[in-house]
Every structure is written in structure tokens, then in C-alpha cells.
Amino acid sequence: MATPSIDETHDQLNVSNGESATLTTASAHGFTASIFKTLDQICQSTRDMTGGMEQRVSALSGAGMAKFDVVLHSQANELDRKKMSLDVKRERHETEIQRLEDELKLTQAKHAPQQAELGEYLALMARQTAEKQKQLRRMIAKVDQQTHG
């Protein structure tokens, strides 16, 4: 027995001229089967549409994640390059600082004898100045004694 369409079932149930329609078990089963068939078609159609959307969303999501991964990888590579560049600059600066420190030590070592000699000379000058000051004080004291006394 063929399943009646919704329109046929509706026609069977249609009330006209005030008369009530009779619903037979067979027509009720046909109507129910027709509704289920229509619902199945709607569900299948929805699954077909959403399945395509799921695939597109999945593909877009996958592409988005892949692009995000590429961007993150690219940024990580850029940070690594910058770090290596900074490391090279730091090493150059450390090398230059070490060279300057070594040069300073050599210069200090080269001039150490002259500095020692200069120190001795300054010490001698300080002793001589102290001796001259003592002599001047004695002379001033003698002059004061002669004029006042």
C-alpha cells in the first residue's frame, strides 16, 4: 500500500459543508508515515546542509589553525633571529670591553714606574716643603724675638 501524501491525507481529513470527516486507522497510519517521511527528508536535508557547513567550518578552522601555527612559528623564528643578533652584539661588546680593560692594564703597567717615580718625587717635595716651613717658622720666631725682646 502506497503512503498517501500530506495533501491527500489533508483532503481525507478536510471538513466541508459542516460534515465531520472520518479518520480511518489506515489513513491515520498513512498520515503519520507521511509526516515521518517528510521529517526524515527535512532531517536529511538539514544534515546535508550542516554536513557541508561542518566540512567548511572544519576546513576553515584547520586552515585558521594552520595559519595561526605559521604565524606563531614565524614570530618564534623572528624572536630567535633577534635574540641571536642581540647575542652577537653582546659578545662584540663584551669582547670590546675586555680589549679596553686589557689595554688599560697594559697602559697602567707601562706607566707604573713613572707613577712610582712621580710618587717618590712628590714625597720628596712634601718633605722639603715641610723642612722649609720649619725653617721659616724658626726665622719668624727669631725676628719676633729680636724685635720684641
Buried (B, 14 or more C-beta within 10 A) or exposed (E): EEBBBEEBBEEBBEEEEEEEEEEEEEBEEBBEBBEEEEEEEEEEEEEEEEEEEEEEEEEEEEEEEEEEEEEEEEEEEEEEEEEEEEEEEEEEEEEEEEEEEEEEEEEEEEEEEEEEEEEEEEEEEEEEEEEEEEEEEEEEEEEEEEEEE
